[in-house]
């Protein structure tokens, strides 16, 4: 395959677990929760660990409030001083900060990339809609917001060249247009983002205290949610809700001619939570 493998971890403990994984890149940080943003010492340790292992390093940032912008700006200054680094951004304010550092490359995170097909639209489209109308709707739902030229220009003017997208096979044909436009794609396996909230539902369900004092139960637990009216299932992990899509060999082959990166997250739901299991998955990928 023409794909590279990246492993994504949220914390130092997870980083220690993937030190022996056969991947080319390690992505470190919280994609969705502002309160999981590491401190500067943790970021330094993570960066040193990854660079000493000979792998590329990517720092992941979430959507944040003004409380975290100064903290992240300090972290970006550190990474800029260390040389070339990639930063996943899920917040326009953070994107603006990254653009001010010449040694940093922005990767547009999933929260800033619109993909309508993340929702189970086939289940909610009225059956009386005609065939041609359904085909037009399908085309719209399976493109990303970056298939719209003005959106593309906006982000490219801010220096964005890398983009995170979800593993939705029906969207694969439209990935080609993004690649042609000069974007490098990182495709997240298994968990397709449906929604992310500022107020954490997991913390509310489990009676957690203030965000600063949260015990972070989402590191080890997720919850299955059944939507009975639509007949679909979702997973609640922290403040994010996901659909689960099992990758197939046929779908891997559809990406075979595209230069993309596959992202594997350390997660209890996928059972890819140890170096042995992750290496087994990577070794079994269709070649």
Secondary structure as GFF3:
##gff-version 3
##sequence-region A 1 287
A	DSSP	beta_strand	4	9	.	.	.	ID=ss1
A	DSSP	alpha_helix	12	17	.	.	.	ID=ss2
A	DSSP	beta_strand	25	29	.	.	.	ID=ss3
A	DSSP	three_ten_helix	34	36	.	.	.	ID=ss4
A	DSSP	alpha_helix	40	52	.	.	.	ID=ss5
A	DSSP	beta_strand	56	60	.	.	.	ID=ss6
A	DSSP	alpha_helix	66	82	.	.	.	ID=ss7
A	DSSP	beta_strand	85	89	.	.	.	ID=ss8
A	DSSP	alpha_helix	92	98	.	.	.	ID=ss9
A	DSSP	beta_strand	104	108	.	.	.	ID=ss10
A	DSSP	three_ten_helix	110	112	.	.	.	ID=ss11
A	DSSP	three_ten_helix	116	118	.	.	.	ID=ss12
A	DSSP	alpha_helix	121	124	.	.	.	ID=ss13
A	DSSP	alpha_helix	131	142	.	.	.	ID=ss14
A	DSSP	three_ten_helix	145	147	.	.	.	ID=ss15
A	DSSP	alpha_helix	149	157	.	.	.	ID=ss16
A	DSSP	beta_strand	162	166	.	.	.	ID=ss17
A	DSSP	three_ten_helix	169	171	.	.	.	ID=ss18
A	DSSP	alpha_helix	172	180	.	.	.	ID=ss19
A	DSSP	beta_strand	184	188	.	.	.	ID=ss20
A	DSSP	beta_strand	191	196	.	.	.	ID=ss21
A	DSSP	alpha_helix	201	205	.	.	.	ID=ss22
A	DSSP	three_ten_helix	211	213	.	.	.	ID=ss23
A	DSSP	three_ten_helix	217	219	.	.	.	ID=ss24
A	DSSP	beta_strand	223	227	.	.	.	ID=ss25
A	DSSP	beta_strand	232	237	.	.	.	ID=ss26
A	DSSP	beta_strand	240	244	.	.	.	ID=ss27
A	DSSP	alpha_helix	249	254	.	.	.	ID=ss28
A	DSSP	beta_strand	260	265	.	.	.	ID=ss29
A	DSSP	alpha_helix	275	283	.	.	.	ID=ss30
###
